[in-house]
Amino acid sequence: MLLQIDWRFLLLGEEEWSFLPEVLFRSAIMFIISLVAMRAIGRRGTKQGVFELVLIVTLGSAAGDPAFYKNVGILPATLVFVAIVLMYKIVNYITARNKYLDDLVEGKYARLVKDCKFAVESCKLDDLRHDELFEDLRLKGVMHLGQVEAAYIEASGQVSVFFLPDDKVVHGLPVTPELHEAQLDEIKEKGIYSCAYCGHTKEIKPIKHHPCEICKNEKWVRSIKDIRVK
Ligand SMILES: [Zn+2]
C-alpha cells in the first residue's frame, strides 16, 4: 500500500486558511497569560527563569501535538512558534532597555543570608519554605549559616552563596535536618544557640522562654562551628 498524503490536511488539519492569523493572535495572548502565571507562582515554585519556562510551556504542545494528533495541522503549530519567538524577542528588547519592566517580568534577586543569618528584613521568609531553602543551601555545600557571608535568591530561582574563609567561620544555625530538627523551647544548659527561624546566634544561659531579639521566635537550635571539608 502506498503512503498517500493529503497535503492540505497535513498542513492545516481540520482548520481553514482563515484560522492562521487567529493562531498568531491566540499564541500572543497565551504567551502573556503564561508569563503572568509564572510570575505569580514565583521563581521558587518554578525553580528556573520565568522566561525559559514560558517558552517550554507554550512551545511544548505546539511541537508535540501535530506530531501525533491527526487533526492538528503543521502550519498552525509553526505559526505558534513564529508568534512565541516574536513575543520573546519583543519582550526581551523592551526589558533590556527598561530596568523597571525587567524586574517586573523576570523578577529581582532577593537577599537570603546576610552576616551569617537569614536576611529576614529583606525577604519574607514566610513565603519561602525553610526546608526548600535549607535544601538549596545544602546543595551548595553549606552546613551552617556561620559559614556564609551572603547568599541570594537570583531572578533565575537559583541560590548563590558566598562563603567566609575558614578562619572567619563563626557559630551558626545548622541547615542539616538532623541538627535543625532538634529544636528547643527551653534552654537547659548554657551554650551558643541559633534562632531556628532567622539564624540569629548568641550565647544563652538556662532559661524557660527566650524570644529571639530579631524575629521573636522562641525555638532554638544548638549552633555549630564546623568549617567546610573540601
Ligand atoms: Zn530569630
Residues whose N, C-alpha, C, O or C-beta is under 5 A from the ligand:
A	BS01	ZN	C195 Y197 C198 G199 H200 C212 I214 C215 K216 N217
